[in-house]
């Protein structure tokens, strides 16, 4: 087998400019970037009121108007639909 630069087989067998470390780190980065895409999409979707166990009345002193997800006058960052300030759901998180 010839090692001349014009020999296509020799060129194929010669190590490329990319090291295995560079190739693997690039593949890992690409995989991570693709893997995070669905998380972003899920973060933008709201949960149905039934899935969040939403009710239009307070529960144990907790109500939407004191929740960090509530957006006055009648919406929520995580629960879909019209939300009462006096309502409650299982995703309640007290404002800090």
C-alpha positions as MATLAB code, in Angstrom:
seq = 'XXXXXXXXXXXXXXXXXXXXXXXXXXXXXXXXXXXXXXXXXXXXXXXXXXXXXXXXXXXXXXXXXXXXXXXXXXXXXXXXXXXXXXXXXXXXXXXX';
ca = [
       0.000    0.000    0.000;
       1.312    3.425   -0.902;
       1.429    6.390    1.474;
       1.483    8.988   -1.262;
      -0.925   11.934   -0.889;
      -2.545   11.096   -4.211;
      -3.497    7.579   -3.074;
      -7.199    7.750   -1.957;
      -6.908    4.612    0.193;
      -3.928    6.003    2.080;
      -5.808    9.277    2.620;
      -8.776    7.367    4.035;
      -6.595    5.459    6.492;
      -4.642    8.483    7.726;
      -5.889   10.081   10.971;
      -8.102   13.082   10.404;
      -7.506   16.496   11.904;
     -10.293   15.828   14.414;
      -9.269   13.937   17.518;
     -11.576   11.383   19.070;
     -11.980   13.710   22.072;
     -13.117   16.571   19.832;
     -15.526   14.317   17.975;
     -17.033   12.853   21.163;
     -17.387   16.203   22.898;
     -19.110   17.603   19.811;
     -21.470   14.628   19.729;
     -22.218   15.026   23.448;
     -22.995   18.727   22.985;
     -25.296   18.015   20.031;
     -27.103   15.303   21.977;
     -27.586   17.594   24.969;
     -28.903   20.408   22.779;
     -31.404   18.100   21.094;
     -32.386   16.575   24.442;
     -33.225   19.964   25.970;
     -35.558   21.014   23.184;
     -38.539   18.986   24.457;
     -38.036   20.414   27.961;
     -38.395   23.937   26.654;
     -41.510   22.984   24.730;
     -43.039   21.342   27.812;
     -42.229   24.347   29.958;
     -44.361   26.541   27.695;
     -47.409   24.256   27.815;
     -50.030   24.764   30.493;
     -51.664   21.976   32.473;
     -55.413   21.346   32.214;
     -57.432   22.476   35.221;
     -58.564   18.908   35.879;
     -54.964   17.612   35.889;
     -53.973   20.318   38.393;
     -57.043   19.522   40.549;
     -58.136   23.142   40.193;
     -61.143   24.295   42.201;
     -62.747   27.753   42.325;
     -62.528   27.973   46.131;
     -59.568   28.172   48.540;
     -58.192   25.115   50.325;
     -56.593   25.131   53.791;
     -55.947   28.876   53.630;
     -54.253   28.616   50.222;
     -55.664   30.488   47.221;
     -54.487   31.522   43.774;
     -54.071   35.205   44.671;
     -51.250   34.225   47.073;
     -49.621   31.784   44.616;
     -46.442   32.671   42.713;
     -47.957   31.319   39.468;
     -51.076   33.517   39.556;
     -51.307   36.367   37.035;
     -53.992   38.918   37.859;
     -56.739   39.334   37.057;
     -57.621   35.737   36.092;
     -54.820   33.603   34.668;
     -51.990   31.336   35.738;
     -48.514   30.591   34.401;
     -48.991   26.826   34.700;
     -52.752   26.110   34.639;
     -54.840   26.660   31.508;
     -58.084   28.602   31.382;
     -59.725   31.284   33.491;
     -58.482   31.207   37.083;
     -60.255   32.740   40.081;
     -58.087   34.669   42.556;
     -59.962   32.687   45.234;
     -59.285   29.346   43.530;
     -56.751   26.663   44.424;
     -54.868   23.840   42.681;
     -52.372   21.120   43.568;
     -49.568   23.201   41.985;
     -49.983   25.987   44.539;
     -46.673   27.652   45.474;
     -46.787   30.446   48.038;
     -45.368   33.779   46.913;
     -42.069   34.552   48.579;
];
